[in-house]
Amino acid sequence: MTHFRPFTINIQGRLVCIDKPQVMGIVNITPDSFYERSRVVHADDITGRVAAMVADGADMLDIGAYSSRPGASEVSAEEEIARLRHGVRLVREAAPGVPLSVDTFRASVARVAVEELGVDIVNDISGGNLDSEMLPEVARMKVPYILMHMRGTPATMQSLCQYDEGVTVGVVRELSASVERARKLGINDIIVDPGFGFSKTLDQNYRMLHDLSHIVHVFGLPVLVGVSRKSMITRLLDITPQQALNGTTVVNTLALAAGASILRVHDVRAAREAVDIYSHTHMCL
């Protein structure tokens, strides 16, 4: 079992010390995210969902206006920005003071989200590989950056699962190159996401979960785990995303034991309970 490592993060120029694992609630302002119940578009749906997440113990929120699931419809940068202008305002009204990240791989969208809408963190599924301007833009804006591992695009990623040296070694090597690029540009607050479900087969996801403590140790950075209701759970158990809460909680608990710093989830209360039990267990050691 790997103990949680406290870390600091720069939120709007204020250095915040994080002393226990964080729960990040997912706010999908899209009509086609893979988990149907997570889709919120109308104002009342957004504010209601966010208020419930905060009441359930969300430490952070992550807002996304572009579905990255395979087969999702293409969304222009203009449409993504329009959705975010609508959604971020509502999230801020419902959850003032809660750190907010924007889930986007486009530098232009990140710029508007941070500088116009006041978002605190950029969460990039491509780790800077889909937009050459993303890393320089994040460095210029001096915001924390969630750097995820993925190959290709959301449309092609599942055809790019060949890791000659094994999935964990391959992911660490490719993530390391991205982290080095980000650091050279001056990005100081980096959170690593190994990208469960992105460019990995079912078995590769579980191999990576088994090796997660090694990934945590190698980088010495906060590690975000996003497995909520994903196909690595539903395919293994032959269930639907709607039935995958228990499986999600099991995987999240294994991730906490391996040293994960942030759980990105649809179901905040269940994740909050897992974090609280995990944290209390360590207090009693």
N, C-alpha and C positions, 0 to 999 in steps of 0.2 A: 504494500500500500504506500503510495506517494503522498506526502503531506502537502497541503495547499501552501503555496508561496505568496505572501502578501505582495502587492504591487501598487504603483502609483500611476495615475492617469491625469492628463491635462484636460480639464473640462472648462472651456471658455476662459483660459488663462489661469484657472485655479487648480492647483495640484491636489488631487483627491487620493487619499490612501485607501486601498481596498484590502480589507483584512479577512474576508471570507469569500467563498465562491458566489458569483453573481448570477441572478436569473434575468435573462433578457427576453421580454415578451415580443412576439412577432405580430406586426400589424401589416397585413397585406391589403393594400388599397388597389387590388386588381380583381378582374372578374373571372380569372382562370387559374388561380393557384391550385396546386395538386390536392390540397386538403380543403374540401368545399366549405367547411364551417369556419375556416380562417378568412374567407373572402369578405371584406367590408368595403363598401363603396359609398353608401348614403351617409349623410352627416350623423344621423342618430345612431346608426350602426357603429360608426367609427368611435364616437364619443362614449357610447355604451360599452364597447369592447375594451377601450383603453381604461375607462374608469374601473371596470371589473378587474383588469390586470393589476392596476395599482393597488386596489383593495386586497387582491390575492397575494401581494408581496413582490411585484416586479421591481427590480433594482434599475433596470434599463429597458428601453423600448427600441425596436428596430423596424423602421418603416420602409416598405418596398412598393414600387409602382410598376415593376417589370417582372413578370413571372419567369423564373429560370428553369421551370420543369421542361423535360423533353416534349416537343410538340406544341408548346405554348405559342400563341400568336406573337408576331413581331410587333414591337411598340416603338414608335419614333421617339427621339430625344424630346421633341416638343410635347408629345403626349405624356411622356413620363414626368416632365417638369410640371405640366398642367395638373396632373393628378397629385403631385407632391405639394404644389401651392395650396390645393384644396385640403389635402390630408394633414399636412404638418400643422397648419393653423388649428385644426380641430384637436389634434393630439396635444398641442401645447395648452389649449384651453382646458382639456380634461386632465392633463398631467403636468402642471407647471413644476419646473424644477427637476423633473426626472430626466436623466441623460438620454438623448435621442440619437440614434445612428440612422444613416440613410443607406439602404441596400441598393447600390448601383455600380456598374462597371464603367460608366461614362464620366469623363472629367468635367464636361460641360454641366451635367446634372449635379455632380458633387459640388461644383462651384456655386450654383444657384442655391442648393440646399444649405450650404454652410454660410455663405455670405449674405444671401437675401432672406433665407428662412430661419437661420440661426440653429441649424442642426449641429450637434457636438462631435460626431464621429462619422467617418466614412467606412462602410463595410463593402468590400469589393470581392465578388466571387472569383474574379479572374487574377487577383494578385498583381494587377497592373499590366496583364498580358493582352487585354482586348482593346486598350486605349493607351497609346504611348504617352499621352499627356497626363494620365492619372497620377502617377507617382510624383512628377514635378509639381502638379497642382496641389496635391496633399501636402507636400513639403512647404510650398509657399504659404498655404493657409494655416500651417502649424496645428493640425488637428490629429487626434489619434486615428490609426488606420488598422482595420481588420483585414489581414492579408490571407486570402484563402487559396488552397491548391485546387486547380482545375486545369485540364488540358482541353484545347479546342474551344468550342462555343457550347452553349446549352443544347444546340441542335446536334452537335457532332460528338460531344464528350463521351457518350457511352460506346463509341467505336474506338476509343483511344485508351484502352485499359491494359495494354501490354507493358509490363514492367520487367525487363530482363533480369534486374538484380533483386526482384521482389518488391512488393508494393511499398512497404515501409521505408526501405532504403531509397527507392525511387522518389517517393513523396518528400522525404527529408532532403534529398539532394536538390530537387527542383524548388522546394520552398526556401532552402538556404540561399539559392541564387537570387530569388526574389527579395528576400530579407536583406541581403547584401546590397542590392541595387537601391532599395528603399533607404537604407542607412547612409549610403554614399551621397544620396540627394538631401539628407538632413531630416528624414522622418524619425523622430525620437520615440514616439509612443506606438509600438507595433504589437498587435495581438495576432497570434497565428491561429489559423483554422485549417486543419488537415483536409477538410472537404469531404466529409462522409457523403456518399451517394453521387459524387461528381467524378467521373472518369474512373470509377471503381466497380468491379463486379461484386456480387453478393458476398462471396468468400473473401475478397480483398477488403471489404469493409470490416469484416470481423477479424481478419488478420491485423488490420490497423488498430482496431479497438484493443486487441490483445497486446499490441505493442505501444499503446498510447503513452504509458509512463516513460518509455524511451524517447518518444517525441518531445514530451514535456522536458525531460532532462537535457536533451541535445540543445534545444533552443534557449532554455532559461528565460523564456518569455511567457506572458499569459497565453493560455491556449483556450480557444473557444470551440465548443463541440455543439454541432447542430444536427441532431438525429431525429428530431421530433416527427413522429408518425411517418417516417420515410420508408421507402420500399425495402431497405435492408431488414426492416422489422416485419412489414406486411407480407413480403414474399417468403420469408423464412417460416412464418407462422400460418401462412395461407389465410390471411384476414384482410380486411379493408382498412384504410386510414382511420375511419371512424371507430374501429375496434382496437386501435393500436396504442391507447394511452398506457396500459399496463406495461407493454413491451418497451415503450419509450422510457418509462420510469426506471425499468431494470437497466437499460443501456445507459441512461444518465447517471445512475448510481455507480455503475462500473467506471464511467468516465470520471466521476468525482474521486473515486478510490485511486485512479491513475494520475490524479493531479490537475484535472481540468479546472480552469479559473472561471469560465462563463458557460452557462447552459442556455442555448437559444431555443425557445420552446413556444408551442402554441398554448400549452396548458400550464399557466403560471403556478397555480396553487399546488399541483402535484410536484412540480420541480422545487418550489419553495420548501415543501415538506421534506423532500429528499436532501436538500442542502442543509436544512436545520438539523435533521437527524445526523447527517454526516459530520457537521460542525460540532455538535454537542458530543458526539462520540470522541472526537479528538480532544475536546476540552477535558474529558474525563480520564485521558491517558496519563 
